[in-house]
Amino acid sequence: MLVLTRKVNESIIIGDQTEVMVVEIKGDQVKIGVRAPRDITVYRGEIYKEIQKENIAAAQSEIPADIGAMIAKKKKK
């Protein structure tokens, strides 16, 4: 992990198009701003972990044994 020290209004650049800036420091909270292309998704760490957990659970869920019949039935309509 790269650890950098930044002051308010200082930033770091990730790649060619993503900038992370320290906007405000108040007590033990730091507000940061992220400037990135619209096609880049930006999540808070805890939200990203929850999304990954849900994706894994969905991938491991049981598929009905007659899924092929259900798909064929839909196509006939």
C-alpha positions as CSV (number, residue, x, y, z in Angstrom):
1,M,0.0,0.0,0.0
2,L,1.3,3.4,-0.9
3,V,0.8,5.9,1.9
4,L,1.0,9.6,1.1
5,T,0.7,12.7,3.3
6,R,-1.5,15.5,1.8
7,K,-2.8,18.8,3.1
8,V,-6.2,20.5,2.3
9,N,-6.4,21.3,-1.4
10,E,-3.6,18.9,-2.2
11,S,-4.3,15.9,-4.4
12,I,-2.9,12.7,-5.8
13,I,-3.4,11.6,-9.4
14,I,-4.2,8.0,-10.3
15,G,-3.5,7.0,-13.9
16,D,-4.1,9.8,-16.4
17,Q,-7.7,10.7,-15.5
18,T,-8.4,10.2,-11.8
19,E,-7.7,12.8,-9.1
20,V,-8.3,12.4,-5.4
21,M,-8.2,15.7,-3.4
22,V,-8.3,16.5,0.3
23,V,-11.2,18.9,0.6
24,E,-11.5,19.4,4.4
25,I,-10.0,18.0,7.6
26,K,-12.2,18.3,10.7
27,G,-11.2,16.4,13.8
28,D,-10.8,12.7,12.9
29,Q,-12.7,13.1,9.6
30,V,-11.2,13.8,6.2
31,K,-13.4,14.9,3.3
32,I,-12.0,13.9,-0.1
33,G,-13.1,14.7,-3.6
34,V,-12.7,12.3,-6.5
35,R,-12.6,13.6,-10.1
36,A,-12.8,10.7,-12.5
37,P,-14.4,9.9,-15.9
38,R,-18.1,9.0,-15.7
39,D,-17.4,5.4,-16.8
40,I,-15.3,4.8,-13.7
41,T,-17.3,3.7,-10.7
42,V,-16.3,5.0,-7.3
43,Y,-17.5,3.3,-4.1
44,R,-16.9,3.7,-0.4
45,G,-14.8,0.7,0.8
46,E,-17.6,-0.7,3.0
47,I,-20.2,-0.5,0.2
48,Y,-17.8,-2.1,-2.3
49,K,-17.2,-5.0,0.1
50,E,-21.0,-5.5,0.6
51,I,-21.6,-5.5,-3.2
52,Q,-18.8,-8.2,-3.6
53,K,-20.4,-10.3,-0.8
54,E,-23.8,-10.1,-2.4
55,N,-22.4,-11.0,-5.8
56,I,-20.7,-14.1,-4.4
57,A,-23.9,-15.1,-2.6
58,A,-25.9,-14.7,-5.9
59,A,-23.3,-16.8,-7.8
60,Q,-23.5,-19.6,-5.3
61,S,-27.3,-19.7,-5.0
62,E,-29.0,-22.8,-6.3
63,I,-30.3,-22.8,-9.9
64,P,-33.6,-24.6,-10.3
65,A,-33.1,-28.1,-11.9
66,D,-35.7,-27.2,-14.6
67,I,-34.1,-23.9,-15.6
68,G,-33.7,-25.2,-19.2
69,A,-37.5,-25.9,-19.4
70,M,-38.3,-22.4,-18.0
71,I,-36.1,-20.7,-20.6
72,A,-37.6,-22.8,-23.4
73,K,-41.1,-21.9,-22.2
74,K,-40.2,-18.2,-22.3
75,K,-38.8,-18.4,-25.8
76,K,-42.0,-20.0,-27.1
77,K,-44.1,-17.0,-26.1
